[in-house]
Amino acid sequence: TFGAVLFGAMILLPLYYQIVRGEDALTTGLLLVPMGVGAGLAMPFAGRLTDNRGAGPVVIFGIIILALSTVPLIFIDPTTSYWLLSAALFVRGIGMGFSMMPAMSAAYRTLKPTEVPKATTTINIIQRIGGALGTALLTVYLENQIPKGHLPGAANDIPLVAQRIVSDAFAATFVVVLAATLLALIPAIWLYRTQKKLPPPEPKKEGEDNGPPITEFEIET
């Protein structure tokens, strides 16, 4: 669910900037920078809170922030201020920082060092499948919301009325993103309830290794 919400939703705003607002690829990339800034600022604080409070409440907080940042996007139109969109992206980045890394930390917490490589592969596969599935579903839903004959290549080539029709389709798709984000609260709450039953992690002793010992491969001759 989280992979679908995170990676699936990330495809919508670039499409909006290019289709509805007629921006080129470079400008679109620059307009997405606030999300990365928000995530970069939030992650260090999320890490400290995860160490002190556990991943459960931090992930719940992050998903709530993600949901709140999606609310302005359901009212998007051809004249929506770039400042408002940048602010929503910045807050969305904060939500990503408070939900993505703590969730990953929680996934590794109960694993033995020898189980980490397999778990890493499995988690990456789940994230990629969730992201691909979310992207596919949202783009198909977006296409179905746009009436036939109103699929422009650039906003400069179509009248304002058609731009509004297309932007309404984006707004409707962001409603689905908001619903999926709220749905992601269910596994987050389950994570919180599960972690409450786990014993607190034992503090590491001074000089203790952070991982399994590194061994050399013996080459038979």
N, C-alpha and C positions, 0 to 999 in steps of 0.2 A: 504493500500500500504506500509506504513512504517513498520507495523508488518511483512509483507511478506519479505521485504528487509532485515530487521534486523535479525529476527529469522531464516528465510529461509537460508540466506547466512551463518549464523554461523555454519551450519551443514557441509558445503563443506570442509573447511580447515581441520577439524578433520578427515574426510574421506580421504582427500588427504594424510595427514601425515601417516595414518595407512595403506591405500591400496597401494599408490605409493611408499612411503618412508619406509614402514615396521616398523613404530614406535609402541611401545606398548601404552596402555591407559594412563599410568602415564606420559610418555614423551610427549605424545600429549597434555595432560592437561597443562604441564609446558610450552610448546611452545605457548600456547594460552594466557599465563599470560600478555604479552605486551598489549593486547587489553584492559584488565581490568585496567591496570595501566594508559593507556591513557584516558580511560573514567573517572577514579577516579580523575585524575589531571584536566580534562576539566570541570567537573560538577560545581565546585565552581565558576569558571569564567563565565560559562554559566548562572548560577543563577544571578550573579550581572548584567550581560549584559541584561538579561531578565527584571530585575527590572528597568533598566535605559532606555532601547531601545524598550522593548516589545518583545514578543516571535517570531514574524514573521521573522525579519531579522536574528535572532540567529538561528532559525530552517533552514532557507535557507542556511546560512553559514555552518551549520553542515552537511546538505545533500550534499553540494558541496565537503566538505572534505571527506565524505563517498565515493563519486564518484571518487575523485582523488586517494583515497587509494585502490580502486578496480582496477585501470588501471594496476598496476604491476602484478596483479593476472591473467589477461587475457593472459599473456605471460609465465605462469607457465609451468615448465617441470620437469623431474625426477632429475635434478641437480641444480635446483634453490637454491640459497644461503638461508640458514636459517636466516641469518642476514637481508636479503632483506625482507623475509616474516615477520620477527618480526617487522621490521620498518613499513611495510604496516599495520600490525595488530595494532601497536601503534597509527598510524595516524587514522586508522579506529575507534579505541577506542575514540580518540578525537572527531571525527565526531559524534559518538554515544552520547557522553556527551553533545555536543552542539545542538543536535536535539531531543533526547528522552525526557529529563526533561523539556525543554522549551515548547515542544508540549503538555506535560501533564499539565503544568501550565496554558497554554492558554485554555485548555479544561475546567479547573475549574474556570477560572477568572470570567465568567459571571453568575455563579451559585449562588443561595441562599444557605445558610448553610444547610437548610433542604433538598436540592436537592443533596448534595454531596454523601451520601451513595448510592443512586440509580445510580448516574453518575459513581461512582467508579466501581460498579458491571458491568455496561454497557461497560465502557472502557476496563476493564480486559477481558470481553468476546470477544470484538472486537480484542484486541491484540492477544488473544489465537487463535481465528479463523484465523486471518491473518497469524500468525506464522505457524500454522499447515498447512494452505493452501500453503503458500510459501515453506515450507519444502517439502511437498508432490510433488508440481509441479517441484521444482528444482531437487529432487532426481530422479523423473521419467524422466525428461529431460536428466539428467546425465547418467542414465542407457541406454537410447535410443542412446546416443552418443557413447557408448562403443560397438564395434562389439561383436557378440556372440562368446563365447570362450575366451574372454579376461577379465573376471571378477575374478581377483585373490583374494585370502584371505590375502596374505602377499607379499610384494615386493620381498622378498628374494627367493620366489618360482617361479618367472617368469623372463624371459630374459629382457634385457634393452629395446629391441624393443617393447615388450608388455607394459612395463612401460611407454614408450613414447606415445603409443596409448591411454592408460588410462589417462595420464596427459593432452593430447590434449583434451580429453572429459571434464576434469575439467576446462581447459582454456575456452572452448566453453561455458560451463555453467556459468562461471564468466562474460562472455559477456552479458548473460541474466541478471545477477545480476546488472551489470552496467546500462543496459537499464532500469531496474525496479527502480534503484536508481534515475536516471534522471527523470523518470516518477513521482517519489515522489515529485519533485519540483513543480508540478502543484498544489496539495493541500497546499503546503508550501507558494506559492505565493498568493493563495486565502486567506490563513490565514493572511498574511501580509496586503493585501488590505482590508480585513475585519476589522482588528485591527486598521487601520488608521482611520476608520469611528467611532470607539468607543471613548467615552470620557475617558480621563486619570483617573486611579483609584484615589479615594480620599485618602489622607494620613491619617493613623490612629492616633487618638488622644491618648495622654499619658494616660496609664491605661486602654485603651479600650480592651475588650475581643477579643481574636483571633478566637473565634468560638461561636456557640450557647451555651446557658447556660445548664449546666448539671442538669437534673431533676431526682428525685427519683421516683421509681415506687411505687404506693400505693397498698398495699396488702389488699384486702378485706377479712374480716374474718366473 
